[in-house]
Amino acid sequence: MRRRRPRPLLLIALLLLAGAVVNVTVAWVLVGAPDSWTPGGPSERYQDGAVGEKWAEEATHRLRAPRRLSEGAGSRFERRGAGWTTYFVLLSNDQETWFRVGTAGGWPRRSLIAVQSKRFAGHPDAELRPIPPSFIAPRGLLPNERWFHASRNCVPLSPLAAGFAINTLFYTAILALPLSVFPIRRRLRTRRGRCLKCGYDLAGLVSADAAAPCPECGAAR
């Protein structure tokens, strides 16, 4: 009895799911990895004063900054490493001041981000708190204190739509590569007159029955 081949749509769905899992895993590992993973160390960039219209839009959507503050004056500081970027943003108006830290991870694009927030409203010593669904990495489960340290201590769970889609398709394509080997191998064996299953050379065999099984493995021709 022949085995039923998996339906193409089911196979594609499983590959996409596997690609998404790899995407999330890579983002988590890169966000939590020590600075020593970045050749030459992380790079830094600082911008003071008006953050600009483009960054104001990013601050609103990517770092979930209040829109009433995102278009005002502020300071922006970035640290970039291998597969991660951390944004430090200070935004304020006459009534309130917010400090946001966002760490995005993923490769080849940033696909997930963790955001932490602190509001200076009479409590200057308030601690940064992660904005759900991101959470502080459990220290007891980490290899050592260099993982998920300092500002990169949160596990990113908020997807960045474009980066998440691109990375998922990228890893799905990589996972699908081995599946393309089998059809190519079958075509080559058929062209060379070999058994499709074991590769035994059938070119010299003479049989009245063209459907006779392979003498080596017994597979039907």
Residue frames as a rotation matrix with the C-alpha (Angstrom) as fourth column:
MET 1
0.578 0.816 0.000 0.00
0.816 -0.578 0.000 0.00
0.000 0.000 -1.000 0.00
ARG 2
-0.196 -0.679 0.707 1.43
0.642 -0.634 -0.431 3.34
0.741 0.370 0.561 -1.02
ARG 3
-0.341 0.010 -0.940 2.02
0.835 -0.455 -0.308 5.97
-0.431 -0.890 0.147 1.58
ARG 4
0.654 0.636 0.409 0.02
0.745 -0.635 -0.204 9.12
0.130 0.438 -0.890 1.06
ARG 5
-0.446 -0.827 0.342 2.17
0.754 -0.553 -0.355 12.10
0.483 0.099 0.870 0.31
PRO 6
-0.340 0.311 -0.888 1.65
0.688 -0.561 -0.460 15.13
-0.641 -0.767 -0.023 2.56
ARG 7
0.604 0.643 0.471 -0.58
0.796 -0.455 -0.399 17.78
-0.043 0.616 -0.787 1.05
PRO 8
-0.201 -0.765 0.612 1.39
0.749 -0.522 -0.407 20.73
0.631 0.377 0.678 -0.33
LEU 9
0.250 0.354 0.901 -0.56
-0.197 -0.893 0.405 23.31
0.948 -0.279 -0.153 1.70
LEU 10
0.992 0.091 -0.084 0.02
0.053 0.299 0.953 21.37
0.111 -0.950 0.292 4.91
LEU 11
0.319 -0.947 -0.037 3.71
0.947 0.320 -0.035 21.06
0.045 -0.024 0.999 4.12
ILE 12
-0.192 -0.347 0.918 3.96
0.403 -0.881 -0.248 24.80
0.895 0.322 0.309 3.41
ALA 13
0.648 0.517 0.559 2.13
-0.293 -0.508 0.810 25.60
0.703 -0.689 -0.178 6.66
LEU 14
0.893 -0.356 -0.275 4.48
0.437 0.544 0.716 23.38
-0.106 -0.760 0.641 8.66
LEU 15
-0.021 -0.945 0.328 7.53
0.947 -0.124 -0.296 24.94
0.320 0.304 0.897 7.01
LEU 16
0.015 0.101 0.995 6.25
0.036 -0.994 0.100 28.46
0.999 0.034 -0.018 7.75
LEU 17
0.927 0.342 0.157 5.61
-0.159 -0.021 0.987 27.48
0.341 -0.939 0.035 11.36
ALA 18
0.574 -0.792 -0.207 9.12
0.805 0.499 0.319 26.03
-0.149 -0.350 0.925 11.64
GLY 19
-0.165 -0.630 0.759 10.54
0.707 -0.612 -0.354 29.19
0.687 0.478 0.546 10.02
ALA 20
0.436 0.408 0.802 8.71
-0.237 -0.808 0.540 31.35
0.868 -0.426 -0.256 12.57
VAL 21
0.980 -0.098 -0.175 10.04
0.200 0.402 0.894 29.25
-0.017 -0.910 0.414 15.44
VAL 22
0.151 -0.983 0.108 13.60
0.987 0.143 -0.080 29.57
0.063 0.119 0.991 14.15
ASN 23
-0.021 -0.085 0.996 13.06
0.336 -0.939 -0.073 33.30
0.941 0.334 0.048 13.66
VAL 24
0.796 0.393 0.461 11.94
-0.289 -0.422 0.859 33.78
0.532 -0.817 -0.223 17.29
THR 25
0.827 -0.517 -0.221 14.74
0.531 0.587 0.612 31.58
-0.187 -0.623 0.759 18.63
VAL 26
-0.039 -0.873 0.485 17.42
0.909 -0.233 -0.345 33.48
0.415 0.428 0.803 16.69
ALA 27
0.189 0.176 0.966 16.03
-0.016 -0.983 0.182 36.83
0.982 -0.050 -0.183 17.89
TRP 28
0.972 0.204 0.121 16.04
-0.128 0.024 0.991 35.71
0.199 -0.979 0.050 21.53
VAL 29
0.551 -0.827 -0.114 19.58
0.817 0.506 0.277 34.35
-0.171 -0.246 0.954 21.34
LEU 30
-0.143 -0.649 0.748 20.95
0.750 -0.564 -0.346 37.49
0.645 0.512 0.567 19.65
VAL 31
0.469 0.374 0.800 19.23
-0.188 -0.843 0.504 39.87
0.863 -0.387 -0.325 22.07
GLY 32
0.983 0.011 0.182 20.55
-0.181 0.174 0.968 37.99
-0.021 -0.985 0.173 25.09
ALA 33
0.603 -0.796 -0.055 24.04
0.695 0.558 -0.454 37.21
0.392 0.235 0.889 23.76
PRO 34
0.350 -0.568 -0.745 27.06
0.616 -0.459 0.640 38.83
-0.705 -0.683 0.189 25.45
ASP 35
0.772 -0.106 -0.627 28.68
-0.378 -0.870 -0.318 41.90
-0.512 0.482 -0.711 23.87
SER 36
-0.246 -0.957 0.153 31.67
-0.449 0.253 0.857 39.72
-0.859 0.142 -0.492 22.97
TRP 37
0.054 0.345 0.937 29.56
0.654 0.697 -0.294 38.18
-0.754 0.629 -0.188 20.19
THR 38
0.959 0.282 -0.003 29.80
0.197 -0.678 -0.708 41.50
-0.201 0.679 -0.706 18.31
PRO 39
0.205 -0.942 0.266 33.14
0.973 0.166 -0.162 41.82
0.108 0.292 0.950 16.46
GLY 40
-0.552 -0.528 0.645 34.83
0.468 -0.837 -0.284 44.99
0.690 0.146 0.709 17.63
GLY 41
-0.767 0.315 -0.559 32.13
0.508 -0.233 -0.829 45.61
-0.391 -0.920 0.019 20.25
PRO 42
0.230 0.950 0.212 28.74
0.940 -0.160 -0.301 47.36
-0.252 0.269 -0.930 19.93
SER 43
-0.699 -0.360 0.618 28.57
0.554 -0.819 0.148 50.71
0.453 0.446 0.772 18.14
GLU 44
-0.158 0.603 -0.782 26.86
0.829 -0.349 -0.437 53.76
-0.536 -0.717 -0.445 19.64
ARG 45
-0.608 0.042 0.793 25.06
0.533 -0.718 0.447 56.82
0.588 0.695 0.414 18.32
TYR 46
-0.385 0.429 -0.817 23.60
0.759 -0.357 -0.545 59.80
-0.525 -0.830 -0.188 20.16
GLN 47
-0.492 0.320 0.809 21.09
0.518 -0.639 0.568 62.43
0.700 0.699 0.149 19.02
ASP 48
-0.593 0.257 -0.763 19.97
0.664 -0.380 -0.644 65.34
-0.456 -0.889 0.055 21.18
GLY 49
-0.789 0.364 -0.494 17.22
-0.435 -0.900 0.031 67.88
-0.434 0.239 0.869 20.70
ALA 50
0.227 0.939 -0.258 14.26
-0.864 0.072 -0.498 67.36
-0.449 0.336 0.828 18.35
VAL 51
-0.238 -0.339 0.910 14.12
-0.105 0.941 0.323 63.72
-0.966 -0.019 -0.259 17.38
GLY 52
-0.855 -0.106 -0.507 12.68
-0.491 -0.143 0.859 64.41
-0.164 0.984 0.070 13.95
GLU 53
0.031 0.984 -0.178 9.42
-0.994 0.011 -0.113 63.40
-0.109 0.180 0.977 12.26
LYS 54
0.104 -0.035 -0.994 10.61
-0.503 0.861 -0.083 59.95
0.858 0.508 0.072 11.15
TRP 55
-0.789 -0.455 -0.413 11.89
0.110 0.556 -0.824 58.96
0.605 -0.695 -0.389 14.57
ALA 56
-0.679 0.623 0.389 8.80
-0.702 -0.396 -0.592 60.45
-0.215 -0.675 0.706 16.23
GLU 57
0.305 0.798 -0.519 6.70
-0.892 0.430 0.137 58.02
0.332 0.422 0.844 14.20
GLU 58
-0.116 -0.434 -0.894 9.01
-0.068 0.901 -0.429 55.13
0.991 0.011 -0.134 15.13
ALA 59
-0.944 -0.261 0.204 8.92
-0.193 -0.067 -0.979 56.11
0.269 -0.963 0.013 18.79
THR 60
-0.259 0.935 0.241 5.13
-0.956 -0.213 -0.200 56.10
-0.136 -0.282 0.950 18.72
HIS 61
0.615 0.593 -0.520 4.70
-0.711 0.702 -0.041 52.73
0.341 0.394 0.853 17.06
ARG 62
0.138 -0.640 -0.756 7.88
-0.025 0.761 -0.649 50.81
0.990 0.109 0.089 17.85
LEU 63
-0.822 -0.522 -0.228 8.48
0.234 0.057 -0.971 52.00
0.520 -0.851 0.075 21.42
ARG 64
0.033 0.958 -0.286 4.82
0.829 0.134 0.543 52.74
0.559 -0.255 -0.789 22.18
ALA 65
-0.858 -0.355 -0.370 5.66
0.500 -0.744 -0.444 56.27
-0.118 -0.566 0.816 23.28
PRO 66
0.095 0.930 -0.355 2.67
0.664 -0.325 -0.674 58.54
-0.742 -0.172 -0.648 23.97
ARG 67
0.092 -0.031 0.995 1.90
0.956 -0.279 -0.096 60.53
0.280 0.960 0.004 20.82
ARG 68
0.942 0.315 0.114 1.58
0.269 -0.915 0.300 63.72
0.199 -0.252 -0.947 22.86
LEU 69
0.604 -0.787 -0.128 5.30
-0.178 -0.290 0.941 63.41
-0.777 -0.545 -0.315 23.62
SER 70
0.271 -0.572 0.774 6.76
0.701 0.669 0.249 61.74
-0.660 0.475 0.582 20.54
GLU 71
0.474 -0.054 0.879 6.70
0.770 -0.459 -0.443 64.91
0.427 0.887 -0.176 18.42
GLY 72
0.992 -0.104 0.066 8.37
-0.123 -0.853 0.508 67.06
0.003 -0.512 -0.859 21.07
ALA 73
0.241 -0.970 0.031 11.97
-0.807 -0.218 -0.549 67.58
0.540 0.107 -0.835 22.00
GLY 74
0.942 0.046 0.333 13.92
-0.245 0.773 0.586 64.63
-0.231 -0.633 0.739 23.29
SER 75
-0.069 -0.994 -0.084 17.15
-0.962 0.044 0.270 62.68
-0.265 0.099 -0.959 23.30
ARG 76
0.931 0.341 -0.128 17.91
-0.365 0.865 -0.344 59.45
-0.006 0.367 0.930 21.51
PHE 77
-0.126 -0.977 0.171 20.77
-0.944 0.171 0.282 57.04
-0.304 -0.126 -0.944 22.07
GLU 78
0.841 0.393 -0.371 21.37
-0.515 0.791 -0.331 53.79
0.164 0.469 0.868 20.20
ARG 79
-0.229 -0.874 0.428 23.60
-0.745 0.441 0.501 50.79
-0.626 -0.204 -0.752 20.75
ARG 80
0.691 0.423 -0.586 23.97
-0.717 0.501 -0.484 48.27
0.089 0.755 0.650 17.92
GLY 81
-0.247 -0.757 0.605 25.45
-0.669 0.585 0.459 44.81
-0.701 -0.291 -0.651 18.04
ALA 82
-0.931 -0.146 -0.334 25.35
-0.347 0.640 0.685 41.56
0.114 0.754 -0.647 16.11
GLY 83
-0.588 0.767 -0.259 21.66
0.441 0.571 0.692 41.04
0.678 0.293 -0.674 15.47
TRP 84
0.171 0.684 -0.709 20.34
0.985 -0.140 0.102 43.54
-0.029 -0.716 -0.698 18.03
THR 85
-0.513 -0.235 0.825 19.67
0.279 -0.955 -0.099 47.25
0.812 0.179 0.556 18.49
THR 86
-0.117 0.448 -0.886 18.83
0.988 -0.041 -0.151 49.02
-0.104 -0.893 -0.438 21.75
TYR 87
-0.177 0.184 0.967 17.08
0.359 -0.902 0.238 52.39
0.916 0.389 0.093 21.67
PHE 88
-0.388 0.075 -0.919 17.18
0.886 -0.245 -0.394 54.77
-0.255 -0.967 0.028 24.65
VAL 89
-0.366 0.366 0.856 14.70
0.479 -0.714 0.510 57.62
0.798 0.597 0.086 24.26
LEU 90
-0.587 0.201 -0.784 13.89
0.683 -0.397 -0.613 60.49
-0.435 -0.895 0.096 26.62
LEU 91
-0.486 0.537 0.689 10.75
0.481 -0.494 0.724 62.43
0.730 0.683 -0.018 25.68
SER 92
-0.488 0.290 -0.823 9.07
0.787 -0.262 -0.559 65.20
-0.378 -0.920 -0.100 27.63
ASN 93
-0.038 0.442 0.896 6.75
0.488 -0.774 0.403 68.19
0.872 0.452 -0.186 27.61
ASP 94
-0.377 -0.137 0.916 5.79
-0.496 -0.805 -0.325 70.74
0.782 -0.577 0.236 30.29
GLN 95
0.443 0.704 0.555 3.82
-0.854 0.141 0.501 68.20
0.274 -0.696 0.664 32.31
GLU 96
0.804 -0.054 0.592 5.65
-0.234 0.887 0.398 64.89
-0.547 -0.458 0.701 32.14
THR 97
-0.019 -0.871 -0.492 8.78
-1.000 0.017 0.008 63.03
0.002 0.492 -0.871 31.12
TRP 98
0.908 0.303 0.289 9.06
-0.290 0.953 -0.090 59.47
-0.303 -0.002 0.953 29.82
PHE 99
-0.234 -0.962 -0.143 12.08
-0.911 0.165 0.379 57.27
-0.341 0.219 -0.914 29.40
ARG 100
0.842 0.531 0.090 11.75
-0.443 0.778 -0.445 54.34
-0.306 0.335 0.891 27.02
VAL 101
-0.394 -0.918 0.049 14.21
-0.750 0.352 0.559 51.54
-0.531 0.183 -0.827 26.29
GLY 102
0.771 0.636 -0.026 13.51
-0.515 0.600 -0.612 49.21
-0.373 0.486 0.790 23.39
THR 103
-0.402 -0.894 0.198 15.68
-0.589 0.418 0.692 46.26
-0.701 0.161 -0.694 22.38
ALA 104
0.698 0.601 -0.390 15.02
-0.664 0.337 -0.667 44.78
-0.270 0.724 0.634 18.96
GLY 105
-0.329 -0.821 0.467 16.58
-0.499 0.570 0.652 41.52
-0.802 -0.019 -0.598 17.81
GLY 106
0.686 0.518 0.510 16.67
0.103 0.625 -0.774 39.27
-0.720 0.583 0.375 14.79
TRP 107
-0.412 -0.792 -0.450 18.65
-0.515 -0.205 0.833 38.48
-0.752 0.575 -0.323 11.67
PRO 108
-0.428 -0.754 0.498 18.79
0.878 -0.478 0.031 39.43
0.215 0.451 0.866 8.83
ARG 109
-0.261 0.391 0.883 16.18
-0.070 -0.920 0.387 42.01
0.963 0.039 0.267 9.95
ARG 110
-0.959 0.064 0.275 15.06
-0.280 -0.089 -0.956 43.05
-0.036 -0.994 0.103 13.42
SER 111
-0.538 0.763 -0.357 11.90
0.025 0.438 0.898 41.02
0.842 0.475 -0.255 13.98
LEU 112
0.394 0.646 -0.654 11.03
0.732 0.210 0.648 41.19
0.556 -0.734 -0.390 17.70
ILE 113
-0.380 -0.501 0.777 11.29
-0.082 -0.819 -0.568 43.98
0.921 -0.280 0.271 20.25
ALA 114
0.065 0.336 -0.940 11.07
0.959 0.238 0.152 44.31
0.274 -0.911 -0.307 24.02
VAL 115
-0.094 -0.003 0.996 10.09
0.068 -0.998 0.003 47.70
0.993 0.068 0.094 25.42
GLN 116
-0.186 0.012 -0.982 10.67
0.978 0.102 -0.184 48.99
0.098 -0.995 -0.031 28.94
SER 117
0.113 0.372 0.921 9.20
0.321 -0.891 0.320 52.22
0.940 0.260 -0.221 30.27
LYS 118
-0.351 -0.163 -0.922 9.71
0.931 -0.168 -0.324 54.66
-0.102 -0.972 0.211 33.13
ARG 119
0.312 0.531 0.788 7.68
0.519 -0.790 0.327 57.81
0.796 0.307 -0.522 33.79
PHE 120
-0.758 -0.565 -0.325 9.17
0.610 -0.439 -0.659 60.67
0.230 -0.698 0.678 35.81
ALA 121
0.016 0.819 0.574 6.15
0.059 -0.574 0.817 62.07
0.998 0.021 -0.057 37.59
GLY 122
0.489 0.098 0.867 7.34
-0.775 -0.406 0.483 62.91
0.400 -0.908 -0.122 41.06
HIS 123
0.803 -0.252 0.540 9.20
-0.137 0.803 0.579 59.57
-0.580 -0.539 0.610 41.30
PRO 124
0.498 -0.650 -0.574 12.62
-0.864 -0.314 -0.393 60.10
0.075 0.692 -0.718 39.68
ASP 125
-0.535 -0.759 0.372 13.90
-0.797 0.600 0.078 56.80
-0.282 -0.255 -0.925 41.06
ALA 126
0.520 0.808 0.277 11.15
-0.620 0.580 -0.528 54.71
-0.587 0.103 0.803 39.50
GLU 127
-0.410 -0.693 0.593 12.37
-0.122 0.686 0.718 51.48
-0.904 0.222 -0.366 37.92
LEU 128
-0.550 0.176 -0.817 12.08
-0.832 -0.022 0.555 50.53
0.080 0.984 0.158 34.28
ARG 129
-0.180 0.580 0.794 9.21
-0.303 0.736 -0.606 48.13
-0.936 -0.350 0.043 33.79
PRO 130
-0.969 -0.173 0.179 8.73
0.098 0.396 0.913 45.88
-0.229 0.902 -0.367 30.78
ILE 131
-0.257 0.903 -0.344 5.63
-0.891 -0.359 -0.277 46.48
-0.374 0.235 0.897 28.69
PRO 132
-0.116 0.258 0.959 3.73
0.032 0.966 -0.256 43.20
-0.993 0.001 -0.120 28.11
PRO 133
0.947 0.276 -0.166 4.03
-0.208 0.917 0.340 40.77
0.246 -0.287 0.926 26.45
SER 134
0.095 -0.980 -0.174 7.80
-0.093 0.166 -0.982 41.12
0.991 0.109 -0.075 27.00
PHE 135
0.980 0.194 0.030 9.19
-0.059 0.144 0.988 40.04
0.188 -0.970 0.153 30.36
ILE 136
0.311 -0.903 0.295 12.43
-0.948 -0.272 0.166 40.07
-0.069 -0.331 -0.941 32.33
ALA 137
0.198 -0.318 -0.927 14.60
-0.390 0.842 -0.373 37.06
0.899 0.435 0.043 31.47
PRO 138
0.974 0.171 0.146 14.74
-0.203 0.387 0.900 34.59
0.098 -0.906 0.412 34.41
ARG 139
0.275 -0.957 0.091 18.32
-0.942 -0.287 -0.175 34.79
0.194 -0.037 -0.980 35.67
GLY 140
0.072 -0.245 0.967 18.28
-0.636 0.736 0.234 31.25
-0.769 -0.631 -0.103 37.06
LEU 141
0.711 0.280 0.645 17.83
0.244 0.762 -0.599 29.75
-0.660 0.583 0.473 33.58
LEU 142
0.888 -0.391 -0.242 20.66
-0.429 -0.515 -0.742 31.66
0.165 0.763 -0.625 31.90
PRO 143
0.589 -0.722 -0.363 24.17
0.472 0.672 -0.570 30.23
0.656 0.165 0.737 31.27
ASN 144
-0.358 -0.693 -0.626 25.88
0.934 -0.260 -0.246 33.08
0.008 -0.673 0.740 33.16
GLU 145
0.140 0.441 -0.887 25.42
0.588 -0.757 -0.284 36.73
-0.796 -0.482 -0.366 34.18
ARG 146
-0.765 -0.489 -0.419 26.65
-0.032 -0.621 0.783 38.01
-0.643 0.613 0.460 30.79
TRP 147
-0.749 0.572 0.333 23.44
0.563 0.286 0.775 36.88
0.348 0.769 -0.536 29.09
PHE 148
0.244 0.916 0.318 20.46
0.617 -0.399 0.678 39.30
0.748 0.031 -0.663 29.04
HIS 149
-0.229 -0.429 -0.874 22.42
0.953 -0.281 -0.112 41.80
-0.198 -0.858 0.474 31.11
ALA 150
-0.848 -0.190 -0.495 21.94
0.225 -0.974 -0.012 45.54
-0.480 -0.122 0.869 31.74
SER 151
-0.418 0.720 -0.554 19.53
-0.714 -0.637 -0.290 47.19
-0.561 0.274 0.781 29.27
ARG 152
-0.270 0.297 -0.916 19.08
-0.761 0.517 0.392 43.93
0.590 0.803 0.086 27.32
ASN 153
-0.928 -0.109 0.356 17.49
-0.342 0.626 -0.701 42.03
-0.146 -0.773 -0.618 30.18
CYS 154
-0.021 0.993 0.114 14.06
-0.627 0.076 -0.775 41.51
-0.779 -0.088 0.621 28.58
VAL 155
-0.646 -0.045 0.762 12.86
0.433 0.801 0.414 38.69
-0.629 0.597 -0.498 26.33
PRO 156
-0.726 0.368 -0.581 11.38
-0.600 -0.752 0.273 40.32
-0.337 0.547 0.766 23.20
LEU 157
-0.595 0.601 0.534 7.90
0.530 0.793 -0.302 39.14
-0.605 0.103 -0.790 22.24
SER 158
0.373 0.738 -0.562 6.39
-0.018 -0.600 -0.800 42.07
-0.928 0.308 -0.210 20.33
PRO 159
0.053 -0.377 0.925 6.74
0.882 0.452 0.134 41.44
-0.469 0.808 0.356 16.58
LEU 160
-0.275 -0.161 -0.948 7.98
-0.372 -0.891 0.260 44.04
-0.886 0.424 0.185 14.12
ALA 161
0.575 0.778 0.256 5.70
-0.201 0.437 -0.877 43.17
-0.793 0.452 0.408 11.22
ALA 162
0.774 -0.273 -0.571 7.99
-0.610 -0.081 -0.788 43.67
0.169 0.959 -0.229 8.22
GLY 163
-0.257 -0.963 0.082 11.09
-0.941 0.230 -0.246 42.18
0.218 -0.140 -0.966 9.85
PHE 164
-0.251 0.215 0.944 9.18
-0.525 0.789 -0.320 39.23
-0.813 -0.576 -0.085 11.28
ALA 165
0.793 0.604 0.075 7.66
-0.235 0.417 -0.878 38.37
-0.562 0.679 0.473 7.89
ILE 166
0.559 -0.651 -0.514 10.98
-0.731 -0.094 -0.675 38.70
0.391 0.753 -0.529 6.03
ASN 167
-0.431 -0.785 0.446 12.92
-0.902 0.391 -0.183 36.63
-0.031 -0.481 -0.876 8.56
THR 168
0.071 0.536 0.841 10.25
-0.415 0.783 -0.464 33.92
-0.907 -0.317 0.278 8.69
LEU 169
0.944 0.261 -0.204 10.29
-0.275 0.276 -0.921 33.56
-0.185 0.925 0.332 4.89
PHE 170
0.214 -0.951 -0.224 14.10
-0.894 -0.098 -0.438 33.56
0.394 0.294 -0.871 4.94
TYR 171
-0.557 -0.447 0.700 14.33
-0.743 0.644 -0.180 30.69
-0.370 -0.620 -0.691 7.43
THR 172
0.438 0.765 0.472 11.45
-0.327 0.625 -0.709 28.84
-0.837 0.156 0.524 5.77
ALA 173
0.792 -0.197 -0.578 13.37
-0.579 0.060 -0.813 28.88
0.195 0.978 -0.067 2.48
ILE 174
-0.286 -0.955 0.082 16.46
-0.918 0.249 -0.308 27.50
0.274 -0.163 -0.948 4.21
LEU 175
-0.364 0.214 0.906 14.45
-0.539 0.745 -0.392 24.72
-0.759 -0.632 -0.156 5.87
ALA 176
0.695 0.717 0.043 12.82
-0.344 0.384 -0.857 23.85
-0.631 0.581 0.514 2.54
LEU 177
0.144 -0.714 -0.685 16.15
-0.990 -0.110 -0.093 23.40
-0.009 0.691 -0.723 0.73
PRO 178
-0.734 -0.479 0.482 16.68
-0.497 0.862 0.099 19.76
-0.463 -0.167 -0.870 1.84
LEU 179
0.082 0.856 0.510 13.21
0.006 0.511 -0.859 18.85
-0.997 0.074 0.037 0.54
SER 180
0.671 0.150 -0.726 14.21
-0.665 -0.312 -0.679 19.90
-0.329 0.938 -0.110 -2.97
VAL 181
-0.414 -0.910 -0.023 17.06
-0.849 0.377 0.372 17.35
-0.330 0.173 -0.928 -2.96
PHE 182
-0.398 0.275 0.875 14.76
-0.022 0.951 -0.309 14.30
-0.917 -0.143 -0.372 -3.15
PRO 183
0.741 0.670 0.048 12.86
0.032 0.035 -0.999 15.24
-0.671 0.741 0.005 -6.37
ILE 184
0.467 -0.649 -0.601 16.14
-0.883 -0.387 -0.268 16.16
-0.059 0.655 -0.753 -8.05
ARG 185
-0.539 -0.695 0.475 17.71
-0.679 0.693 0.243 12.85
-0.498 -0.192 -0.846 -6.99
ARG 186
0.072 0.652 0.755 14.71
0.129 0.744 -0.655 10.91
-0.989 0.145 -0.031 -8.31
ARG 187
0.875 0.266 -0.404 14.94
-0.314 -0.323 -0.893 12.63
-0.368 0.908 -0.199 -11.69
LEU 188
0.044 -0.948 -0.316 18.66
-0.997 -0.061 0.047 11.95
-0.064 0.313 -0.948 -11.96
ARG 189
-0.563 -0.241 0.791 18.21
-0.363 0.931 0.025 8.26
-0.742 -0.273 -0.612 -11.12
THR 190
0.472 0.793 0.385 15.35
0.126 0.372 -0.920 7.91
-0.872 0.483 0.076 -13.60
ARG 191
0.764 -0.215 -0.609 17.44
-0.629 -0.458 -0.628 9.51
-0.144 0.862 -0.485 -16.34
ARG 192
-0.241 -0.965 -0.103 20.40
-0.970 0.244 -0.015 7.21
0.040 0.096 -0.995 -15.60
GLY 193
0.196 0.405 -0.893 18.29
-0.457 0.843 0.282 4.05
0.868 0.353 0.350 -15.43
ARG 194
-0.841 -0.517 -0.158 18.75
-0.076 0.401 -0.913 3.48
0.535 -0.756 -0.377 -11.71
CYS 195
-0.160 0.766 -0.622 16.40
0.857 0.421 0.297 2.34
0.489 -0.486 -0.724 -8.97
LEU 196
0.164 0.301 0.939 14.56
-0.026 -0.951 0.309 5.31
0.986 -0.075 -0.148 -7.50
LYS 197
0.949 0.302 0.087 14.87
-0.104 0.039 0.994 3.96
0.296 -0.953 0.069 -3.96
CYS 198
0.724 -0.689 0.039 18.39
0.282 0.347 0.895 2.55
-0.630 -0.636 0.445 -3.63
GLY 199
0.456 -0.546 -0.703 20.12
-0.741 -0.670 0.040 3.81
-0.493 0.503 -0.710 -6.78
TYR 200
-0.080 -0.475 0.876 20.93
0.122 0.868 0.482 0.29
-0.989 0.146 -0.012 -8.11
ASP 201
-0.566 -0.224 -0.793 21.91
-0.700 -0.377 0.606 0.30
-0.435 0.898 0.057 -11.81
LEU 202
0.125 0.733 0.669 19.04
-0.002 0.675 -0.738 -1.24
-0.992 0.091 0.086 -13.77
ALA 203
0.198 -0.035 -0.980 20.36
-0.867 -0.473 -0.158 -0.34
-0.458 0.880 -0.124 -17.22
GLY 204
-0.640 -0.589 -0.493 21.82
-0.758 0.589 0.281 -3.79
0.125 0.553 -0.824 -17.94
LEU 205
-0.652 0.452 0.608 18.83
-0.074 0.760 -0.645 -5.82
-0.754 -0.466 -0.462 -16.77
VAL 206
-0.756 0.464 -0.462 16.63
-0.503 0.040 0.863 -7.42
0.419 0.885 0.203 -19.38
SER 207
-0.799 0.561 0.218 13.13
0.135 0.520 -0.844 -8.32
-0.587 -0.644 -0.491 -18.26
ALA 208
-0.673 0.639 0.371 9.95
0.575 0.138 0.806 -9.04
0.464 0.756 -0.461 -20.07
ASP 209
0.450 0.827 -0.338 8.11
0.856 -0.293 0.425 -7.34
0.253 -0.481 -0.840 -17.27
ALA 210
-0.168 -0.534 0.829 8.99
0.309 -0.827 -0.470 -3.66
0.936 0.177 0.304 -17.22
ALA 211
0.401 0.413 0.818 7.37
-0.607 -0.549 0.575 -3.35
0.687 -0.726 0.030 -13.81
ALA 212
0.481 -0.283 -0.830 9.55
0.523 0.852 0.012 -6.05
0.704 -0.440 0.558 -12.22
PRO 213
0.995 -0.066 -0.068 10.93
0.021 -0.548 0.836 -5.00
-0.093 -0.834 -0.545 -8.83
CYS 214
0.392 -0.918 0.053 14.49
-0.812 -0.372 -0.450 -3.93
0.433 0.133 -0.891 -8.25
PRO 215
0.530 -0.210 -0.822 16.66
0.182 0.974 -0.132 -7.01
0.829 -0.079 0.554 -7.60
GLU 216
-0.552 -0.832 0.055 18.61
0.169 -0.177 -0.970 -5.14
0.816 -0.526 0.238 -4.93
CYS 217
-0.952 0.190 0.239 15.91
-0.298 -0.402 -0.866 -3.66
-0.068 -0.896 0.440 -2.69
GLY 218
-0.669 0.726 0.158 12.67
0.720 0.686 -0.106 -5.07
-0.185 0.043 -0.982 -4.13
ALA 219
-0.345 0.554 -0.758 11.17
-0.061 -0.819 -0.571 -1.65
-0.937 -0.150 0.317 -4.85
ALA 220
0.438 0.586 0.682 8.80
0.695 0.261 -0.670 -1.38
-0.571 0.767 -0.292 -7.79
ARG 221
-0.642 -0.710 0.291 10.25
0.718 -0.423 0.552 0.30
-0.269 0.563 0.781 -10.84
